[in-house]
Amino acid sequence: MAEDSIFSDGPQEFFQTYFVNEGSCDAQSILPVGDHYDCHCTCGSWDVTVTDPDVGLELARRHTRSTP
């Protein structure tokens, strides 16, 4: 019997879960786009652009700590 795990999901299945749960801070992304990084959260209320991925990671951590 296969165990149900997000680690066995493909990328599309993994992210589909978060689109269904919009409004929750379940996942953040820091994506390279040209010379900058677009940072997003599944809650839909956090989107920033940074030039350093480490700054994006720190901002994502602050965001999730500040969200109830």
HTML snippet that shows the backbone in 3Dmol.js (N, CA, C, O; Angstrom):
<script src="https://3Dmol.org/build/3Dmol-min.js"></script>
<div id="view" style="width:600px;height:400px;position:relative"></div>
<script>
const pdb = `
ATOM      1  N   MET A   1       0.840  -1.176   0.000  1.00  0.00           N
ATOM      2  CA  MET A   1       0.000   0.000   0.000  1.00  0.00           C
ATOM      3  C   MET A   1       0.888   1.243   0.000  1.00  0.00           C
ATOM      4  O   MET A   1       1.790   1.357   0.831  1.00  0.00           O
ATOM      5  N   ALA A   2       0.646   2.168  -0.914  1.00  0.00           N
ATOM      6  CA  ALA A   2       1.423   3.397  -1.009  1.00  0.00           C
ATOM      7  C   ALA A   2       0.964   4.394   0.043  1.00  0.00           C
ATOM      8  O   ALA A   2      -0.232   4.580   0.264  1.00  0.00           O
ATOM      9  N   GLU A   3       1.918   5.020   0.676  1.00  0.00           N
ATOM     10  CA  GLU A   3       1.614   6.030   1.687  1.00  0.00           C
ATOM     11  C   GLU A   3       1.340   7.359   0.987  1.00  0.00           C
ATOM     12  O   GLU A   3       2.062   7.735   0.064  1.00  0.00           O
ATOM     13  N   ASP A   4       0.304   8.068   1.420  1.00  0.00           N
ATOM     14  CA  ASP A   4      -0.037   9.360   0.844  1.00  0.00           C
ATOM     15  C   ASP A   4       0.911  10.406   1.410  1.00  0.00           C
ATOM     16  O   ASP A   4       0.879  10.678   2.610  1.00  0.00           O
ATOM     17  N   SER A   5       1.747  10.994   0.577  1.00  0.00           N
ATOM     18  CA  SER A   5       2.753  11.947   1.024  1.00  0.00           C
ATOM     19  C   SER A   5       2.933  13.018  -0.038  1.00  0.00           C
ATOM     20  O   SER A   5       2.858  12.735  -1.234  1.00  0.00           O
ATOM     21  N   ILE A   6       3.174  14.268   0.408  1.00  0.00           N
ATOM     22  CA  ILE A   6       3.445  15.330  -0.560  1.00  0.00           C
ATOM     23  C   ILE A   6       4.737  15.068  -1.303  1.00  0.00           C
ATOM     24  O   ILE A   6       4.934  15.604  -2.393  1.00  0.00           O
ATOM     25  N   PHE A   7       5.636  14.249  -0.739  1.00  0.00           N
ATOM     26  CA  PHE A   7       6.893  13.969  -1.394  1.00  0.00           C
ATOM     27  C   PHE A   7       6.731  13.050  -2.598  1.00  0.00           C
ATOM     28  O   PHE A   7       7.628  12.966  -3.437  1.00  0.00           O
ATOM     29  N   SER A   8       5.601  12.362  -2.690  1.00  0.00           N
ATOM     30  CA  SER A   8       5.364  11.507  -3.844  1.00  0.00           C
ATOM     31  C   SER A   8       4.540  12.216  -4.911  1.00  0.00           C
ATOM     32  O   SER A   8       4.350  11.680  -6.002  1.00  0.00           O
ATOM     33  N   ASP A   9       4.049  13.417  -4.606  1.00  0.00           N
ATOM     34  CA  ASP A   9       3.281  14.196  -5.575  1.00  0.00           C
ATOM     35  C   ASP A   9       4.210  14.828  -6.598  1.00  0.00           C
ATOM     36  O   ASP A   9       5.362  15.147  -6.303  1.00  0.00           O
ATOM     37  N   GLY A  10       3.693  15.003  -7.798  1.00  0.00           N
ATOM     38  CA  GLY A  10       4.407  15.779  -8.790  1.00  0.00           C
ATOM     39  C   GLY A  10       4.250  17.256  -8.460  1.00  0.00           C
ATOM     40  O   GLY A  10       3.400  17.610  -7.642  1.00  0.00           O
ATOM     41  N   PRO A  11       5.053  18.136  -9.077  1.00  0.00           N
ATOM     42  CA  PRO A  11       4.962  19.570  -8.787  1.00  0.00           C
ATOM     43  C   PRO A  11       3.556  20.135  -8.977  1.00  0.00           C
ATOM     44  O   PRO A  11       3.105  20.960  -8.183  1.00  0.00           O
ATOM     45  N   GLN A  12       2.875  19.701 -10.009  1.00  0.00           N
ATOM     46  CA  GLN A  12       1.527  20.211 -10.277  1.00  0.00           C
ATOM     47  C   GLN A  12       0.565  19.807  -9.147  1.00  0.00           C
ATOM     48  O   GLN A  12      -0.241  20.624  -8.702  1.00  0.00           O
ATOM     49  N   GLU A  13       0.644  18.574  -8.693  1.00  0.00           N
ATOM     50  CA  GLU A  13      -0.218  18.109  -7.595  1.00  0.00           C
ATOM     51  C   GLU A  13       0.121  18.829  -6.295  1.00  0.00           C
ATOM     52  O   GLU A  13      -0.769  19.190  -5.525  1.00  0.00           O
ATOM     53  N   PHE A  14       1.405  19.032  -6.060  1.00  0.00           N
ATOM     54  CA  PHE A  14       1.850  19.701  -4.843  1.00  0.00           C
ATOM     55  C   PHE A  14       1.274  21.110  -4.756  1.00  0.00           C
ATOM     56  O   PHE A  14       0.716  21.489  -3.726  1.00  0.00           O
ATOM     57  N   PHE A  15       1.405  21.891  -5.831  1.00  0.00           N
ATOM     58  CA  PHE A  15       0.938  23.274  -5.796  1.00  0.00           C
ATOM     59  C   PHE A  15      -0.574  23.391  -5.908  1.00  0.00           C
ATOM     60  O   PHE A  15      -1.142  24.380  -5.442  1.00  0.00           O
ATOM     61  N   GLN A  16      -1.235  22.429  -6.502  1.00  0.00           N
ATOM     62  CA  GLN A  16      -2.695  22.459  -6.589  1.00  0.00           C
ATOM     63  C   GLN A  16      -3.321  22.505  -5.198  1.00  0.00           C
ATOM     64  O   GLN A  16      -4.333  23.175  -4.992  1.00  0.00           O
ATOM     65  N   THR A  17      -2.726  21.801  -4.253  1.00  0.00           N
ATOM     66  CA  THR A  17      -3.209  21.805  -2.874  1.00  0.00           C
ATOM     67  C   THR A  17      -3.231  23.219  -2.317  1.00  0.00           C
ATOM     68  O   THR A  17      -4.166  23.590  -1.607  1.00  0.00           O
ATOM     69  N   TYR A  18      -2.221  24.007  -2.629  1.00  0.00           N
ATOM     70  CA  TYR A  18      -2.126  25.354  -2.083  1.00  0.00           C
ATOM     71  C   TYR A  18      -3.066  26.325  -2.781  1.00  0.00           C
ATOM     72  O   TYR A  18      -3.533  27.279  -2.157  1.00  0.00           O
ATOM     73  N   PHE A  19      -3.353  26.109  -4.050  1.00  0.00           N
ATOM     74  CA  PHE A  19      -4.310  26.969  -4.741  1.00  0.00           C
ATOM     75  C   PHE A  19      -5.709  26.779  -4.167  1.00  0.00           C
ATOM     76  O   PHE A  19      -6.480  27.735  -4.085  1.00  0.00           O
ATOM     77  N   VAL A  20      -6.037  25.572  -3.775  1.00  0.00           N
ATOM     78  CA  VAL A  20      -7.340  25.277  -3.184  1.00  0.00           C
ATOM     79  C   VAL A  20      -7.460  25.934  -1.817  1.00  0.00           C
ATOM     80  O   VAL A  20      -8.548  26.364  -1.434  1.00  0.00           O
ATOM     81  N   ASN A  21      -6.355  26.020  -1.074  1.00  0.00           N
ATOM     82  CA  ASN A  21      -6.355  26.579   0.276  1.00  0.00           C
ATOM     83  C   ASN A  21      -5.929  28.044   0.294  1.00  0.00           C
ATOM     84  O   ASN A  21      -5.335  28.494   1.273  1.00  0.00           O
ATOM     85  N   GLU A  22      -6.214  28.787  -0.752  1.00  0.00           N
ATOM     86  CA  GLU A  22      -5.807  30.180  -0.807  1.00  0.00           C
ATOM     87  C   GLU A  22      -6.317  30.918   0.425  1.00  0.00           C
ATOM     88  O   GLU A  22      -7.438  30.688   0.880  1.00  0.00           O
ATOM     89  N   GLY A  23      -5.502  31.786   0.948  1.00  0.00           N
ATOM     90  CA  GLY A  23      -5.835  32.508   2.155  1.00  0.00           C
ATOM     91  C   GLY A  23      -5.008  32.052   3.330  1.00  0.00           C
ATOM     92  O   GLY A  23      -4.949  32.734   4.353  1.00  0.00           O
ATOM     93  N   SER A  24      -4.369  30.908   3.198  1.00  0.00           N
ATOM     94  CA  SER A  24      -3.498  30.381   4.246  1.00  0.00           C
ATOM     95  C   SER A  24      -2.042  30.543   3.827  1.00  0.00           C
ATOM     96  O   SER A  24      -1.721  30.484   2.640  1.00  0.00           O
ATOM     97  N   CYS A  25      -1.177  30.746   4.791  1.00  0.00           N
ATOM     98  CA  CYS A  25       0.261  30.876   4.511  1.00  0.00           C
ATOM     99  C   CYS A  25       0.904  29.490   4.521  1.00  0.00           C
ATOM    100  O   CYS A  25       1.732  29.187   5.380  1.00  0.00           O
ATOM    101  N   ASP A  26       0.519  28.663   3.568  1.00  0.00           N
ATOM    102  CA  ASP A  26       1.014  27.294   3.502  1.00  0.00           C
ATOM    103  C   ASP A  26       2.340  27.168   2.767  1.00  0.00           C
ATOM    104  O   ASP A  26       3.133  26.278   3.072  1.00  0.00           O
ATOM    105  N   ALA A  27       2.590  28.050   1.802  1.00  0.00           N
ATOM    106  CA  ALA A  27       3.827  27.945   1.031  1.00  0.00           C
ATOM    107  C   ALA A  27       4.209  29.315   0.488  1.00  0.00           C
ATOM    108  O   ALA A  27       3.358  30.122   0.112  1.00  0.00           O
ATOM    109  N   GLN A  28       5.515  29.549   0.460  1.00  0.00           N
ATOM    110  CA  GLN A  28       6.047  30.771  -0.113  1.00  0.00           C
ATOM    111  C   GLN A  28       6.997  30.383  -1.234  1.00  0.00           C
ATOM    112  O   GLN A  28       7.578  29.298  -1.229  1.00  0.00           O
ATOM    113  N   SER A  29       7.144  31.283  -2.193  1.00  0.00           N
ATOM    114  CA  SER A  29       8.074  31.019  -3.287  1.00  0.00           C
ATOM    115  C   SER A  29       8.962  32.233  -3.502  1.00  0.00           C
ATOM    116  O   SER A  29       8.542  33.373  -3.306  1.00  0.00           O
ATOM    117  N   ILE A  30      10.194  31.968  -3.910  1.00  0.00           N
ATOM    118  CA  ILE A  30      11.154  33.004  -4.261  1.00  0.00           C
ATOM    119  C   ILE A  30      11.707  32.578  -5.616  1.00  0.00           C
ATOM    120  O   ILE A  30      12.566  31.701  -5.700  1.00  0.00           O
ATOM    121  N   LEU A  31      11.206  33.205  -6.669  1.00  0.00           N
ATOM    122  CA  LEU A  31      11.490  32.761  -8.031  1.00  0.00           C
ATOM    123  C   LEU A  31      12.361  33.754  -8.787  1.00  0.00           C
ATOM    124  O   LEU A  31      12.066  34.949  -8.796  1.00  0.00           O
ATOM    125  N   PRO A  32      13.440  33.273  -9.427  1.00  0.00           N
ATOM    126  CA  PRO A  32      14.271  34.176 -10.222  1.00  0.00           C
ATOM    127  C   PRO A  32      13.544  34.606 -11.497  1.00  0.00           C
ATOM    128  O   PRO A  32      12.990  33.787 -12.231  1.00  0.00           O
ATOM    129  N   VAL A  33      13.565  35.916 -11.731  1.00  0.00           N
ATOM    130  CA  VAL A  33      12.960  36.484 -12.935  1.00  0.00           C
ATOM    131  C   VAL A  33      13.926  37.548 -13.454  1.00  0.00           C
ATOM    132  O   VAL A  33      13.925  38.683 -12.977  1.00  0.00           O
ATOM    133  N   GLY A  34      14.741  37.177 -14.423  1.00  0.00           N
ATOM    134  CA  GLY A  34      15.736  38.123 -14.939  1.00  0.00           C
ATOM    135  C   GLY A  34      16.747  38.488 -13.873  1.00  0.00           C
ATOM    136  O   GLY A  34      17.441  37.623 -13.340  1.00  0.00           O
ATOM    137  N   ASP A  35      16.828  39.783 -13.560  1.00  0.00           N
ATOM    138  CA  ASP A  35      17.819  40.253 -12.583  1.00  0.00           C
ATOM    139  C   ASP A  35      17.244  40.450 -11.183  1.00  0.00           C
ATOM    140  O   ASP A  35      17.872  41.096 -10.344  1.00  0.00           O
ATOM    141  N   HIS A  36      16.055  39.900 -10.920  1.00  0.00           N
ATOM    142  CA  HIS A  36      15.437  40.032  -9.600  1.00  0.00           C
ATOM    143  C   HIS A  36      14.708  38.740  -9.224  1.00  0.00           C
ATOM    144  O   HIS A  36      14.724  37.766  -9.977  1.00  0.00           O
ATOM    145  N   TYR A  37      14.083  38.742  -8.072  1.00  0.00           N
ATOM    146  CA  TYR A  37      13.331  37.584  -7.577  1.00  0.00           C
ATOM    147  C   TYR A  37      11.939  38.038  -7.182  1.00  0.00           C
ATOM    148  O   TYR A  37      11.782  39.015  -6.451  1.00  0.00           O
ATOM    149  N   ASP A  38      10.931  37.330  -7.664  1.00  0.00           N
ATOM    150  CA  ASP A  38       9.550  37.576  -7.271  1.00  0.00           C
ATOM    151  C   ASP A  38       9.214  36.631  -6.125  1.00  0.00           C
ATOM    152  O   ASP A  38       9.414  35.420  -6.227  1.00  0.00           O
ATOM    153  N   CYS A  39       8.708  37.186  -5.043  1.00  0.00           N
ATOM    154  CA  CYS A  39       8.398  36.414  -3.840  1.00  0.00           C
ATOM    155  C   CYS A  39       6.895  36.461  -3.600  1.00  0.00           C
ATOM    156  O   CYS A  39       6.285  37.529  -3.662  1.00  0.00           O
ATOM    157  N   HIS A  40       6.306  35.319  -3.328  1.00  0.00           N
ATOM    158  CA  HIS A  40       4.862  35.210  -3.165  1.00  0.00           C
ATOM    159  C   HIS A  40       4.523  34.267  -2.013  1.00  0.00           C
ATOM    160  O   HIS A  40       5.337  33.443  -1.597  1.00  0.00           O
ATOM    161  N   CYS A  41       3.302  34.414  -1.515  1.00  0.00           N
ATOM    162  CA  CYS A  41       2.770  33.510  -0.498  1.00  0.00           C
ATOM    163  C   CYS A  41       1.396  33.041  -0.951  1.00  0.00           C
ATOM    164  O   CYS A  41       0.678  33.769  -1.635  1.00  0.00           O
ATOM    165  N   THR A  42       1.039  31.838  -0.572  1.00  0.00           N
ATOM    166  CA  THR A  42      -0.265  31.302  -0.961  1.00  0.00           C
ATOM    167  C   THR A  42      -1.427  32.032  -0.304  1.00  0.00           C
ATOM    168  O   THR A  42      -2.572  31.852  -0.716  1.00  0.00           O
ATOM    169  N   CYS A  43      -1.159  32.859   0.716  1.00  0.00           N
ATOM    170  CA  CYS A  43      -2.241  33.612   1.349  1.00  0.00           C
ATOM    171  C   CYS A  43      -2.803  34.669   0.412  1.00  0.00           C
ATOM    172  O   CYS A  43      -3.931  35.126   0.594  1.00  0.00           O
ATOM    173  N   GLY A  44      -2.019  35.062  -0.592  1.00  0.00           N
ATOM    174  CA  GLY A  44      -2.473  36.053  -1.555  1.00  0.00           C
ATOM    175  C   GLY A  44      -2.263  37.489  -1.126  1.00  0.00           C
ATOM    176  O   GLY A  44      -2.578  38.405  -1.886  1.00  0.00           O
ATOM    177  N   SER A  45      -1.739  37.714   0.072  1.00  0.00           N
ATOM    178  CA  SER A  45      -1.558  39.090   0.533  1.00  0.00           C
ATOM    179  C   SER A  45      -0.090  39.471   0.688  1.00  0.00           C
ATOM    180  O   SER A  45       0.211  40.529   1.241  1.00  0.00           O
ATOM    181  N   TRP A  46       0.820  38.639   0.218  1.00  0.00           N
ATOM    182  CA  TRP A  46       2.248  38.945   0.313  1.00  0.00           C
ATOM    183  C   TRP A  46       2.906  38.681  -1.029  1.00  0.00           C
ATOM    184  O   TRP A  46       3.017  37.536  -1.467  1.00  0.00           O
ATOM    185  N   ASP A  47       3.340  39.749  -1.671  1.00  0.00           N
ATOM    186  CA  ASP A  47       4.063  39.691  -2.937  1.00  0.00           C
ATOM    187  C   ASP A  47       5.109  40.797  -2.907  1.00  0.00           C
ATOM    188  O   ASP A  47       4.765  41.970  -2.760  1.00  0.00           O
ATOM    189  N   VAL A  48       6.366  40.440  -3.043  1.00  0.00           N
ATOM    190  CA  VAL A  48       7.442  41.425  -3.068  1.00  0.00           C
ATOM    191  C   VAL A  48       8.435  41.058  -4.153  1.00  0.00           C
ATOM    192  O   VAL A  48       8.476  39.919  -4.619  1.00  0.00           O
ATOM    193  N   THR A  49       9.235  42.038  -4.550  1.00  0.00           N
ATOM    194  CA  THR A  49      10.311  41.838  -5.507  1.00  0.00           C
ATOM    195  C   THR A  49      11.607  42.252  -4.821  1.00  0.00           C
ATOM    196  O   THR A  49      11.684  43.325  -4.222  1.00  0.00           O
ATOM    197  N   VAL A  50      12.622  41.400  -4.911  1.00  0.00           N
ATOM    198  CA  VAL A  50      13.921  41.669  -4.295  1.00  0.00           C
ATOM    199  C   VAL A  50      15.029  41.354  -5.285  1.00  0.00           C
ATOM    200  O   VAL A  50      14.806  40.663  -6.279  1.00  0.00           O
ATOM    201  N   THR A  51      16.234  41.867  -5.008  1.00  0.00           N
ATOM    202  CA  THR A  51      17.378  41.573  -5.879  1.00  0.00           C
ATOM    203  C   THR A  51      18.270  40.480  -5.298  1.00  0.00           C
ATOM    204  O   THR A  51      19.181  39.998  -5.971  1.00  0.00           O
ATOM    205  N   ASP A  52      18.009  40.086  -4.049  1.00  0.00           N
ATOM    206  CA  ASP A  52      18.824  39.073  -3.373  1.00  0.00           C
ATOM    207  C   ASP A  52      17.900  37.989  -2.805  1.00  0.00           C
ATOM    208  O   ASP A  52      17.004  38.303  -2.021  1.00  0.00           O
ATOM    209  N   PRO A  53      18.099  36.725  -3.182  1.00  0.00           N
ATOM    210  CA  PRO A  53      17.206  35.670  -2.698  1.00  0.00           C
ATOM    211  C   PRO A  53      17.237  35.498  -1.172  1.00  0.00           C
ATOM    212  O   PRO A  53      16.247  35.076  -0.575  1.00  0.00           O
ATOM    213  N   ASP A  54      18.377  35.824  -0.543  1.00  0.00           N
ATOM    214  CA  ASP A  54      18.447  35.726   0.918  1.00  0.00           C
ATOM    215  C   ASP A  54      17.538  36.758   1.578  1.00  0.00           C
ATOM    216  O   ASP A  54      16.945  36.486   2.622  1.00  0.00           O
ATOM    217  N   VAL A  55      17.429  37.916   0.985  1.00  0.00           N
ATOM    218  CA  VAL A  55      16.505  38.943   1.490  1.00  0.00           C
ATOM    219  C   VAL A  55      15.073  38.440   1.331  1.00  0.00           C
ATOM    220  O   VAL A  55      14.256  38.605   2.238  1.00  0.00           O
ATOM    221  N   GLY A  56      14.766  37.838   0.204  1.00  0.00           N
ATOM    222  CA  GLY A  56      13.429  37.275  -0.009  1.00  0.00           C
ATOM    223  C   GLY A  56      13.094  36.213   1.019  1.00  0.00           C
ATOM    224  O   GLY A  56      11.970  36.166   1.520  1.00  0.00           O
ATOM    225  N   LEU A  57      14.057  35.362   1.339  1.00  0.00           N
ATOM    226  CA  LEU A  57      13.843  34.316   2.332  1.00  0.00           C
ATOM    227  C   LEU A  57      13.580  34.920   3.711  1.00  0.00           C
ATOM    228  O   LEU A  57      12.684  34.470   4.426  1.00  0.00           O
ATOM    229  N   GLU A  58      14.346  35.923   4.081  1.00  0.00           N
ATOM    230  CA  GLU A  58      14.141  36.576   5.379  1.00  0.00           C
ATOM    231  C   GLU A  58      12.777  37.263   5.432  1.00  0.00           C
ATOM    232  O   GLU A  58      12.093  37.196   6.454  1.00  0.00           O
ATOM    233  N   LEU A  59      12.378  37.919   4.347  1.00  0.00           N
ATOM    234  CA  LEU A  59      11.059  38.559   4.314  1.00  0.00           C
ATOM    235  C   LEU A  59       9.943  37.530   4.391  1.00  0.00           C
ATOM    236  O   LEU A  59       8.918  37.775   5.026  1.00  0.00           O
ATOM    237  N   ALA A  60      10.129  36.388   3.755  1.00  0.00           N
ATOM    238  CA  ALA A  60       9.127  35.309   3.839  1.00  0.00           C
ATOM    239  C   ALA A  60       9.007  34.812   5.279  1.00  0.00           C
ATOM    240  O   ALA A  60       7.903  34.561   5.760  1.00  0.00           O
ATOM    241  N   ARG A  61      10.122  34.673   5.954  1.00  0.00           N
ATOM    242  CA  ARG A  61      10.094  34.243   7.363  1.00  0.00           C
ATOM    243  C   ARG A  61       9.368  35.262   8.227  1.00  0.00           C
ATOM    244  O   ARG A  61       8.559  34.892   9.079  1.00  0.00           O
ATOM    245  N   ARG A  62       9.650  36.537   8.015  1.00  0.00           N
ATOM    246  CA  ARG A  62       8.963  37.585   8.777  1.00  0.00           C
ATOM    247  C   ARG A  62       7.465  37.555   8.503  1.00  0.00           C
ATOM    248  O   ARG A  62       6.652  37.704   9.415  1.00  0.00           O
ATOM    249  N   HIS A  63       7.113  37.363   7.245  1.00  0.00           N
ATOM    250  CA  HIS A  63       5.697  37.318   6.862  1.00  0.00           C
ATOM    251  C   HIS A  63       4.963  36.190   7.584  1.00  0.00           C
ATOM    252  O   HIS A  63       3.883  36.398   8.136  1.00  0.00           O
ATOM    253  N   THR A  64       5.548  35.009   7.576  1.00  0.00           N
ATOM    254  CA  THR A  64       4.853  33.870   8.191  1.00  0.00           C
ATOM    255  C   THR A  64       4.811  33.983   9.711  1.00  0.00           C
ATOM    256  O   THR A  64       3.880  33.478  10.340  1.00  0.00           O
ATOM    257  N   ARG A  65       5.801  34.634  10.306  1.00  0.00           N
ATOM    258  CA  ARG A  65       5.767  34.844  11.756  1.00  0.00           C
ATOM    259  C   ARG A  65       4.730  35.883  12.147  1.00  0.00           C
ATOM    260  O   ARG A  65       4.195  35.835  13.255  1.00  0.00           O
ATOM    261  N   SER A  66       4.438  36.826  11.248  1.00  0.00           N
ATOM    262  CA  SER A  66       3.511  37.907  11.573  1.00  0.00           C
ATOM    263  C   SER A  66       2.063  37.557  11.224  1.00  0.00           C
ATOM    264  O   SER A  66       1.149  38.309  11.564  1.00  0.00           O
ATOM    265  N   THR A  67       1.849  36.446  10.563  1.00  0.00           N
ATOM    266  CA  THR A  67       0.505  36.050  10.139  1.00  0.00           C
ATOM    267  C   THR A  67      -0.089  35.088  11.154  1.00  0.00           C
ATOM    268  O   THR A  67       0.507  34.056  11.461  1.00  0.00           O
ATOM    269  N   PRO A  68      -1.278  35.431  11.682  1.00  0.00           N
ATOM    270  CA  PRO A  68      -1.881  34.539  12.684  1.00  0.00           C
ATOM    271  C   PRO A  68      -2.278  33.193  12.125  1.00  0.00           C
ATOM    272  O   PRO A  68      -2.795  32.349  12.857  1.00  0.00           O
TER     273      PRO A  68
END
`;
const viewer = $3Dmol.createViewer("view");
viewer.addModel(pdb, "pdb");
viewer.setStyle({}, {cartoon: {color: "spectrum"}});
viewer.zoomTo();
viewer.render();
</script>
